[in-house]
Amino acid sequence: MPMNRAHRKLCSSEKWAQTTRDMILPFALEDVPLGDDVLEIGPGYGANLRVLVEDVPRLTAAEVDGETAAMLQEKWGSRARVLHADGADLPLPDASFDSVVCFTMLHHVPTATQQDRIFTEAFRVLRPGGVFAGSDSLPGFRFWLLHLGDTNNTVDPERLPARLAAAGFMEIAVTRHASGGGIRFRGRKGS
């Protein structure tokens, strides 16, 4: 994974799992109808997955790092479908999910072009009327310290709506968290 040792330790900790459960997911998914079939792109160590698996009937997780995907499969494979797959090139059929989500992972995607391919793939695998939703971090001093030596390509919240629209989404919303440390986004695939 494109993360330094301190970052990996934080993201695999119980403290991060609790932060995800109590803060990140409630903010990112407020008023988002997930439906029955949900795809999470970039679950990392599974902090989000462990919450989602309790809330949705069918969960698929696509993780680009092979070792991490194997760990997720071992830990959650009986309750979620785990794929070793790139979110920018998903081995999934068109229109197969009610929602696609991703949380605090876009800044680990090396280029804007690859991020845009993730948006395009999310659109492709969504059913008509489905929603793409998630969150990401915004840069700040503590953020930069944590990401020393990491792949770090933050998303500009001002440009994100146009990028999601270019992928085909409508009813796009990008909202900054009150703390200023992150954003949530969502877009819908037309019927």
N, C-alpha and C positions, 0 to 999 in steps of 0.2 A: 504494500500500500504506500502511496506517496505521502507518508507521514513520519515525522521524527519520533524518537523513542518516547519523549515526554508526552507528545500528542497521542501516541498509541496507548500509553498507560492511562491517560485521562479518558479516552474514548472507550476503553474496555472496563472502566471502573463502575462500581455500584453508584457512586456519586453522579456520574454522567447519566446512568440509566434513570436515576431519580429525577435529575434535571429534565431529561427528555420527557418522562411521564408527567411531571408536574408543571412544566413550563413550555417546552418547545412544541410538543404535539397539541396541547390545548390551544395555543396561539395559532399554529399553522393550520389546524383543521377546524377551527371555529366555523360552524354553519356549513361544513363541506359534507355532502351526502356521499359516503364512500361506496355504497352498494354492496353486493355480495362477492364480487370478484375484484380483488385489489392487487396491484403490482407495486412493489417498492423497488425503486432503482437505487442502488448504492447503500445497502443496509449496514455496511461496515461491520462492527462487532455485534450488532443486533439490538442495540438499546431501543430503537424504534420498533423493530420487529417483535420484540417480546411484549410490547403494549398492543400493537396491531393484531397479533395473533389471538388475543383475547376479545377483540372488538369486531372482527369481520369473519364471515363464514369461510371464505377461501382466500388465502394469501400466497402470493408468489413473490420471491425476492431474487433480484438479479444483481450479483456481486462480481465485479471485475477481477478481484484478486483471488487466485485459486486457493491459496491456503485459508483465507478467511471464509470463502464459500464452503470449503470442506468443514471448517469449524462450525459454521452455521448449520450445515446439513446434519452434522453429528448431534448438535444441541437441539435444533428445532425442526429437523426433517420429518418428524412424525406429525407435525402440526402445520407445516408450511412447505410449499414447494420451493426449493432453493436451487438456483441455476448459477453456474459459473459462466457469466456472460457480461459483455460490455453493453451498458445502457445506450450507447450510440449505435449498436448493431444487434438488436435483440432477436434471438432465435424463437420468436413467438408469432403466431398468426395475427393477421389484421383483425381489428374490432373484437378483441377477446377479453377486455377488462372494463368494469364499470368506472374504475378510477385508477390513476397512476399517481404515486407520491414519491417525493424524494426530500430528504431533510439534511441540512448542513453538510452537503457533499459536493455541491456544484463548484465551490472554490477549489476543490481538489482535482477538477478536470483541467488538464493543461492549457487548452485553448478555447477561445470563444466559439470557434468552428465546431469543436467536439461538443461543447455545451449545446450548441444549436442542433446538432445531430441527435442529442438526447431529447430535446424538445420535439423534434420531428418524429422520432421513434415513439415517444409517449403519445403523440397525436395518432399515429398509425395504429397502435395497439388498443386504443380506446374505442369503445362502442359509441355510436351516435348518442349524444347527450351526456357522455361521460365527462369527468372532470380530472384535470391535472392540477395537483396542489403540492405545496411544500414550503420549505424555508431555507434560508441560507444566512450566513454571518456577514456582517459588514466590517470593514477594517477599522482598527483602533490599536492603540499601543499594546495592550495585553494580547489582542488577536495576533499582531505581528510577532510578538515574542514567542507565543505558542507555535507559530508556524515557521520558525527559523529552520531552513533546510528542507521544508516541505514544498510540494507543488502548491502554489497559492495564486489563484486566478479569480479574484472576487467578481461578483456580478454587479454591474451598475444598475441600481434600482430605477433610474430614470430611463434607461435604454431597454430594460427587460420587457415592458409591454410590447414594444415594436418587435422584439425578437420572438416573443410568443405568438404575436399576430402573424409573423412571417411563417411560422410553423403551421398555421391554420386555426389557431385558437380564437375564440370570441369570448365576450363577457369577462375580459381580463381585469384582474385587480392585483395591485402590488401595494402592500402596506408595511410601513416601518413599525417595528416594535417600539413601545413607549420608552424603553431604556435606550434606544438608538443602536443597539448592538446587532440587530438582525432585521430581516424582512420575511414576510410571507408572500406567496404568490399563488394565483389560481387562474385557470382558464378552462373554458368548456368547448367540447367538440360539438359542432352543430348537428342537428337531427337529420 
